[in-house]
């Protein structure tokens, strides 16, 4: 949730024309991360939990990409972008560890994120 607060703070200074563009996208992606973790925590099976944790990781990757985009557009300073990337990288490590901790031994890594119909 620290990352969410940081994203909201940093996006306050974005140009007004980005309100429904990158500002909104970054805020939604950041909120999606802890929301999916919480939803996964409430699931009854390891497979369901892992799926939501993988969704959270996907939102994190999306947010990292958006941080790099806004840095290139000079909406963020290099220092601010680096600080956000540092927090997101640490969060990514924690998510990877969480996913690994509930992974069924011997199952392929891809099977958790892939849900055959």
PyMOL commands that set and color helices and strands:
alter all, ss='L'
color gray80, all
select helices_A, chain A and resi 2-11+16-18+22-41+46-72+78-102+109-111
alter helices_A, ss='H'
color red, helices_A
deselect
rebuild
show_as cartoon
